[in-house]
Amino acid sequence: MIRPAVAIRLIALDLDGTLVGADLVVHDRVRRAVARAQAQGIAVAIVTGRMFAAAKPYADALGITGPIVCYQGAAIFNASDGAVLQETPLAQDVTRDVLERAATDHFHAQCYSDDRLYVDEINRFSKKYTDLAQVEPVLVHSLRETFAERSTLKIVLVDDAARATAYTEELRAYLGARAYVTRSHPDFVEVVDPHVDKGRALAFIAERYGVALDAVLAVGDSWNDMPLLTAAGFGVAMGSGPPELFARAKAVVADVAHDGVAEAIERYALS
């Protein structure tokens, strides 16, 4: 079995599909593994695409008080008090172009400002997102008008999985180097600043803890976790992940239903 080259001092965990599944519950075995790591002096951080309000309950439940990464890395917050440690919004011209294109292509769009979710329609796509994130959206007359001059940390486009897959590639070709387009869920296409991803955010957190990236264990399950697993000294993919993620991982563990996070911590972090 492959082992980390050095002792793990920081554990970075994706949230949806990694820490929690469709039931949105952190299993007891996972809670115990996180607590054992913390008791051994290993820092634990959540690294997610979620907004802070949707991630904080899980940080609180796991006793995480330090930095947590939200919005795919577009914002980093202190878990204990919500202080913003770093923030990188989308360029205004990119926001306008993406929202215009989404409207033309009849794609449901969402924006985020001041840790609030904004939509201009409540429909099955908005509910698909809010049921997962457990947050209430702010309904506005028009996203294009509301965010014409207002910054957003991220734009999420929601549709059924097959259409979202094709649209991801269309947006990448359309935006080029102007944005980072990724996916955290088969039905979501997420657009953030090109200097943002989970790997860069992990480097920021590791530096704050004074931990070398070689001493970081990271666990994730989706396409947006590829930079996270690449940046960490020891990247672990959940068993439900796509093949592209497996190619970046040093190891693969069980899926979320079978407590893959606990398996990763027990195998690769605990002494």
C-alpha positions in Angstrom: 0.0 0.0 0.0 1.3 3.5 -0.9 1.8 5.7 2.1 2.4 9.4 2.5 6.1 10.3 2.4 5.9 12.4 5.5 3.6 12.6 8.5 0.2 14.2 7.8 -0.3 17.6 9.5 -3.3 18.9 7.7 -6.3 17.2 6.2 -8.4 18.9 3.5 -11.8 17.5 2.9 -14.3 18.2 0.1 -17.9 18.3 1.4 -20.6 17.1 -0.9 -20.0 13.5 -2.1 -17.1 13.3 0.3 -18.0 14.3 3.8 -21.7 13.9 3.2 -23.9 12.1 0.7 -27.5 12.7 -0.5 -28.7 12.5 3.2 -26.5 15.5 4.1 -25.4 13.6 7.2 -21.8 13.2 8.5 -21.6 9.5 9.5 -20.4 8.6 13.0 -17.3 6.8 11.8 -16.3 9.9 9.8 -16.9 12.1 12.9 -14.7 9.8 15.0 -11.9 9.7 12.5 -11.8 13.5 12.2 -11.9 13.8 16.0 -9.0 11.3 16.4 -6.9 13.3 13.8 -7.6 16.5 15.7 -6.7 14.9 19.0 -3.3 14.0 17.4 -2.7 17.6 16.5 -3.7 17.3 12.8 -5.6 20.4 11.5 -8.7 19.7 9.5 -10.2 22.0 6.9 -13.3 21.9 4.6 -12.6 22.8 0.9 -15.9 23.1 -0.9 -17.7 24.8 -3.7 -20.5 25.7 -1.2 -21.1 29.2 0.1 -20.0 29.8 3.7 -23.5 29.7 5.2 -24.0 26.3 3.7 -20.6 24.9 4.9 -20.4 26.4 8.4 -22.8 23.9 10.0 -20.5 21.1 9.0 -17.4 22.9 10.3 -19.2 23.4 13.6 -20.3 19.8 13.8 -16.7 18.6 13.3 -15.1 21.2 15.6 -13.3 23.0 12.8 -12.6 26.6 13.8 -9.8 27.6 11.4 -9.9 28.5 7.7 -12.3 26.8 5.4 -12.4 27.2 1.6 -15.7 28.1 -0.1 -16.9 28.9 -3.7 -14.3 26.6 -5.2 -11.6 28.8 -3.6 -13.0 32.2 -4.6 -13.4 32.9 -0.9 -11.7 31.6 2.3 -13.3 32.2 5.6 -12.4 31.7 9.3 -14.9 29.1 10.4 -15.2 30.3 14.0 -16.4 33.9 13.2 -17.0 34.1 9.5 -14.1 36.6 8.9 -13.1 36.8 5.2 -9.5 35.8 4.8 -9.3 36.0 1.0 -11.8 36.8 -1.7 -11.5 36.7 -5.5 -14.7 37.7 -7.4 -15.3 37.2 -11.1 -14.3 40.1 -13.4 -17.4 42.2 -14.2 -17.2 41.7 -18.0 -17.1 37.9 -17.5 -20.2 38.0 -15.2 -22.1 40.0 -17.8 -21.1 37.7 -20.7 -21.9 34.5 -18.8 -25.3 35.7 -17.7 -26.1 37.0 -21.2 -25.1 33.7 -22.7 -27.0 31.7 -20.1 -30.2 33.7 -20.8 -29.8 33.2 -24.5 -29.2 29.4 -24.1 -32.1 29.1 -21.5 -29.8 27.9 -18.8 -30.7 28.5 -15.1 -28.1 30.8 -13.6 -27.3 31.7 -10.0 -25.0 34.4 -8.5 -23.5 35.0 -5.1 -22.8 38.2 -3.2 -22.2 38.8 0.5 -22.7 35.1 1.1 -26.2 35.1 -0.3 -27.6 33.2 -3.3 -29.4 35.2 -6.0 -31.7 33.8 -8.6 -34.3 35.4 -10.9 -36.5 32.3 -11.0 -37.6 29.6 -8.6 -37.8 26.4 -10.6 -36.8 22.8 -10.4 -33.2 23.7 -11.1 -33.0 26.3 -8.3 -34.6 23.8 -6.0 -32.1 21.1 -7.0 -29.4 23.4 -5.7 -31.1 24.8 -2.6 -32.3 21.4 -1.5 -28.6 20.3 -1.4 -27.2 23.5 0.1 -30.0 24.1 2.5 -30.1 27.8 1.9 -32.9 30.2 0.9 -32.3 32.2 -2.3 -32.8 35.9 -2.8 -35.3 36.3 -5.7 -34.6 39.3 -8.0 -36.3 40.6 -11.1 -33.2 40.0 -13.3 -29.8 38.6 -12.6 -28.3 40.5 -15.5 -29.6 43.8 -14.2 -28.7 43.0 -10.5 -25.2 42.0 -11.4 -24.5 44.3 -14.2 -22.1 46.3 -11.9 -22.2 44.1 -8.8 -19.5 41.5 -8.1 -20.2 37.8 -7.8 -17.8 35.2 -6.4 -19.2 32.5 -8.6 -21.8 31.8 -11.2 -23.5 28.4 -11.1 -25.5 27.1 -14.1 -27.9 24.3 -13.4 -29.5 21.8 -15.8 -29.8 18.1 -16.3 -26.5 16.2 -16.3 -26.2 15.5 -20.1 -26.8 19.2 -21.0 -24.5 20.4 -18.2 -21.7 18.2 -19.5 -21.9 19.6 -23.0 -22.3 23.2 -21.8 -19.1 22.9 -19.7 -17.1 22.4 -22.8 -19.0 25.2 -24.7 -18.3 27.7 -21.9 -14.6 26.7 -21.6 -14.2 27.4 -25.4 -16.2 30.6 -25.1 -14.4 32.0 -22.1 -10.9 30.7 -22.7 -8.4 32.1 -20.1 -11.0 34.6 -18.8 -12.5 32.1 -16.3 -12.1 28.7 -14.6 -15.0 26.5 -15.5 -15.5 23.4 -13.5 -18.1 21.0 -12.1 -18.8 19.8 -8.5 -22.0 17.9 -9.4 -23.2 16.3 -12.7 -25.9 18.9 -12.9 -23.9 22.0 -12.1 -21.5 24.1 -14.2 -19.5 26.5 -12.1 -17.6 29.7 -13.3 -15.0 31.4 -11.1 -12.0 33.7 -11.7 -9.2 32.0 -13.6 -6.8 32.5 -10.6 -9.2 30.4 -8.4 -9.3 26.7 -7.7 -9.2 24.4 -4.7 -5.4 23.7 -5.1 -4.5 27.4 -4.8 -6.8 27.8 -1.9 -5.2 24.8 -0.2 -1.8 26.4 -0.6 -3.1 29.5 1.2 -4.5 27.4 4.1 -1.4 25.3 4.4 0.8 28.4 4.6 -1.4 29.9 7.4 -1.0 26.7 9.3 2.7 26.6 8.6 2.4 23.2 7.0 4.2 22.1 3.8 1.9 20.8 1.1 3.8 17.5 1.3 2.3 17.0 4.7 -1.3 17.5 3.5 -3.9 14.7 3.0 -6.7 15.8 0.6 -9.9 13.9 -0.2 -12.4 14.7 -2.9 -14.9 13.1 -5.2 -15.5 15.2 -8.3 -13.9 17.2 -11.2 -13.5 20.4 -9.1 -11.3 18.4 -6.7 -8.6 17.6 -9.3 -6.6 20.7 -8.4 -7.0 19.9 -4.7 -5.6 16.4 -5.0 -2.8 17.6 -7.3 -1.7 20.3 -4.8 -1.8 18.0 -1.8 1.2 15.8 -0.9 -1.2 12.8 -0.7 -4.4 13.1 -2.7 -7.2 10.5 -2.2 -10.2 10.0 -4.5 -13.6 8.8 -3.3 -14.6 5.6 -5.0 -17.6 7.4 -6.7 -15.3 9.8 -8.5 -14.8 10.2 -12.2 -11.8 8.5 -14.0 -10.1 11.9 -14.4 -9.9 12.3 -10.6 -8.5 8.8 -10.1 -5.7 9.7 -12.5 -4.7 12.5 -10.1 -5.0 10.5 -6.9 -2.4 8.5 -4.9 -5.1 6.3 -3.6 -8.8 5.5 -4.0 -11.1 4.7 -1.0 -14.8 3.7 -0.6 -17.6 6.1 -1.6 -19.4 8.3 0.8 -22.0 5.7 1.7 -19.2 3.5 2.9 -17.3 6.1 4.9 -14.4 6.7 2.4 -13.3 9.8 4.4 -12.9 7.7 7.5 -11.0 5.1 5.6 -8.6 7.7 4.2 -7.9 9.3 7.6 -7.5 6.0 9.3 -5.2 4.6 6.6 -3.1 7.6 5.7 -3.1 10.1 8.6 -3.5 8.5 12.0 -0.4 7.3 13.7 
